[in-house]
Amino acid sequence: MWIARAKRMLELQTIRRRCWKSPCYVFSFLSYSDNPHKKTPLQETRMRDRFNLYAKGGDGGNGSTSFRRSRHDRRGKPDGGNGGRGGDVILECSPAVWDFSGLQNHVNAGRGGHGTSKNKIGTRGEDKVVQVPIGTVIHLKEGEIPSMVEHRSSTDLDPWELPGSLTTDQSEVDLQSSLNSNMAEKVKLFHAAGQLSSCTEITTEQYSLKNEITTDQSEGMKQENVPQPETLEEIRYNVAELTEEGQRMIVAYGGEGGLGNVCYPNVLVKPKATNSEVHRDNALEDETSNNRSSLRTGLPGSEAVLVLELKSIADVGLVGMPNAGKSTLLGAMSRAKPAIGYYAFTTLRPNLGNLNFDDLSITVADIPGLIKGAHRNRGLGHAFLRHIERTKVLAYVVDLAAALDGRKGIPPWEQLKDLVLELEHHQEGLSNRPSLVVANKIDETGAEEVFQELEKRVRAVPIYPVCAVLEEGISELKAGLKMLVDGDGISDSLSLENISVD
Ligand SMILES: Nc1nc2c(ncn2[C@@H]2O[C@H](COP(=O)(O)OP(=O)(O)OP(=O)(O)O)[C@@H](O)[C@H]2O)c(=O)[nH]1
């Protein structure tokens, strides 16, 4: 038997080896880039910095209907426990996550367990924790505003262009939100009343509240079924930000559990009816059982439709063409260890580094290289330009040696012009903040003359000659950046009028 098994293994291995060498396999490998539906390796590594998330809190578990009977009490006493609360959907800020590519669009928290006999409360539904990168901004399409909002945005960000986002009628929005808050208030009151009564007796207020809630809900559903002329999509921008490691925010709440029959003994009655109870009023009985079953059912968890957006948080943004030496510069200024390569687009996602001074720490973001037409999604495209939106200061990194010795690159002043144009195309006024120019690769032969020419052609902003590989000129550059971030430096923004090109 063992020999037969060994033979079979050998056969399988031979088949696998043949498949590997087969023309089909090789062809499929070669045609990888020809297939328009397949992603190229570059596309696969692109970061996702906008993400639609549908979050649903777990439904509450149902309350139990159970009776504890004994020899002495044949009708039994109610002892059905309450249902457990549903789990919440929580966003957690984590430095281990860079973008939203690992996230799922639909996230559901766990349902609460059902109550059981002997007054046992159902288990609480499992929370669903979704890890998001530091710098995540939450825009709300539907649902409640996330709780534990400790860090609201201080920046006045423009809402990005979603159709119809700015045309919503404010009065309608106010009306809708007041209706929603009314409803939420009622649900809270209902549960508060339930908790206060601490499983003794269900109060009449609770009945009326519950009925109100169900009628409101059913009316809402009825309205939903009626075809509306045009539903306006309301997006509440920038409702919360996750900016610190470990910060948590609940975006969808679990529903409360239903009540067990131990909480409403006056409506329990029933199971084995005695003869005298047979003539009970039928209408009243129906109503009571309806109320009872609606109280038993756990409430559904809340739902939220969110748009997550990632904006790196940095004081300084390094902007430059591919291969200008931004990553090398970041490594020279800080302890960051970004990938450095002699080829363009080594940097595929923003890298952050810290410049530490005695009284201040400055965060610098190295943005992947921009090329002419980045706003039309050329190169790594405008995907990264949003990371510059939050920076206080811009450091334009230019390669002094790009056009030297017959190289195909473009002179530094043209690099600057293209960079400013790309920023402005992405968002008007994006280049309008204190800036400086880092003239890198000053060590190359002929770079000194290019630097002198650059000084003549660029006005209004300071220019720092630097050799990032040898770490020359770095301390002066760091002092210059500190001054700009502090607001002490006299620097303007770099505009097209301040750059002379041929
Ligand atoms: N001679 C010289 N070469 C440098 C200097 N700084 C960087 N380089 C080289 O320039 C090349 C590109 O450097 P990177 O730091 O990867 O450039 P980058 O701007 O981050 O490039 P992208 O990732 O494409 O955006 C590397 O081969 C570096 O060694 C410098 O001061 N002098």
The ligand as an ORCA input file, in Angstrom:
! r2SCAN-3c Opt
* xyz 0 1
  N      23.885     62.437     -7.147
  C      22.870     62.463     -6.340
  N      21.902     61.532     -6.445
  C      20.861     61.587     -5.608
  C      20.740     62.588     -4.618
  N      19.597     62.392     -3.956
  C      19.025     61.297     -4.491
  N      19.774     60.806     -5.483
  C      19.495     59.628     -6.309
  O      18.330     59.855     -7.084
  C      17.618     58.640     -7.294
  C      16.158     58.823     -6.916
  O      16.063     59.049     -5.527
  P      14.696     58.880     -4.726
  O      14.943     59.411     -3.370
  O      14.176     57.501     -4.868
  O      13.776     59.852     -5.559
  P      12.207     60.143     -5.392
  O      11.999     61.564     -5.728
  O      11.744     59.672     -4.073
  O      11.626     59.238     -6.535
  P      10.130     58.681     -6.698
  O      10.015     57.557     -5.722
  O      10.082     58.224     -8.098
  O       9.199     59.791     -6.424
  C      18.313     57.601     -6.432
  O      19.135     56.829     -7.273
  C      19.169     58.411     -5.477
  O      20.329     57.738     -5.092
  C      21.789     63.569     -4.523
  O      21.791     64.467     -3.702
  N      22.802     63.449     -5.412
*
